[in-house]
Amino acid sequence: MARLFGINLTDKDNIGYALTSIYGIGFKRGAFILKSLKIKSHKKVKDLTEVEIKSIVDFVEKQFKVEGDLRLEVNENIKRLREIGSYRGFRHLRGLPTRGQRTRSNARTRKGKKRTIGALSKEAWAKIDQVSQQKKTK
C-alpha cells in the first residue's frame, strides 16, 4: 500500500484512478502527472517501484498544491469573502449555494435535511390524525 501526502492508495487500483483520492488531483490532472513521468496509468499501485512513487511525489510537490496546503488556501479564501461582506461570503456563512443555483425546490445537499418552520410537517399531521382516530374509537 503506497502512501502519498498522508493518503493510503489501495494496492488493487490503477495508479491513474488511485491518484484521484488525493485532494486536489482529479482524473485529468492525474493523467497529466503520469504522462509527464512516463508511467502507464493502467499500472497497479502495488506494482509501482519506490523510484516511481518518489518521482510522483516530487513532481506533484513542485507543480501543484494538494491536500493540507490546498484545503488551507480554500478555507482562507472563504474566510476572506466572509470578512469583506460579499454576497458569496454571506451564502457560505448561511450554508446556501454560492453560484446562483435555485433554492426554492432544490439545494438539499447544501441546505441539509428539510426543517419545517411555523407549521407541522406531513409526518406530524399523520401522527395527530392517528391519535385523534384512536380517541374517537374508545
PyMOL commands that set and color helices and strands:
alter all, ss='L'
color gray80, all
select helices_A, chain A and resi 15-21+27-36+45-47+50-63+67-83+87-94+108-111+122-137
alter helices_A, ss='H'
color red, helices_A
select strands_A, chain A and resi 2-4+7-9
alter strands_A, ss='S'
color yellow, strands_A
deselect
rebuild
show_as cartoon
